Amino acid sequence: MRAATIHEIARELSERSPKQLLDYCLRLAKHKAENKELLTYLVFEAADEAGYRKHIREHISSQFESINRSTLYLTKKSVRKILRDLNRHIRYSGKPETELELRIHFLNTLRDSGIPFRESPVLVNLYSGQLKKIRQTISKLHEDLQFDYQHELKLLEA
């Protein structure tokens, strides 16, 4: 079965009744946890972006506290899992300010966690990859916001 394009789906959905759209949304939410999380964001959290950021920052911090530090291998796996979770939450929001705040918080928490990430090439590459994503996102912002985030970026690069 060929999947329809977004344009085709949008055209068809515009012709459906609100009841049918509600049924489609609920059916999508039942099939995959990510769909349910996205709908939860859109329905409950999108109106309060600052609260959403705060909640995700707290979630990241608690995940870092529960990392298995017995070996560097398990620590790397845990950090990558936290980053996958973070990327999913950033995708839900789609706002560059949220992305920047969450990525900066992730890197600050990684630095402050006491994890010897500079001893692992994987974690060093992960860290530098996040810095690169932060730079790319900063370049898309208004000049005033760019200046504020550039300062935070310099602190992370030090």
C-alpha angles and dihedrals in degrees: 000000000000116000114233120241121257089250092055092047092048091051092051094045091053088062095051127094121252089248091056091047090052090050091050092051093049091047091051090049091054094055104054134022091221091058090051091049092050092049089048090054094047095046103037111016110030092082092058105045093164091055090048091052091049092050092050092047090053090047092052092048092051091049091053090051091055097048116133103240099177092108133012089238093060090043091054091050091051094048091050090050090052089049092051089052090048092051090052092053091047090052091053092055099039091191118128094217091055091047092052095047093048096045091047090049090049092053093044090050091048091051093046095044095080092238109147091231094156089067092062120069089205093056092042089054090046090052094048091046090056090049089053091051090049091052091050092049093047090055089060094056132090114274095251092054091043090060093052094049094043088065092053090046091054090054090054093049093053 
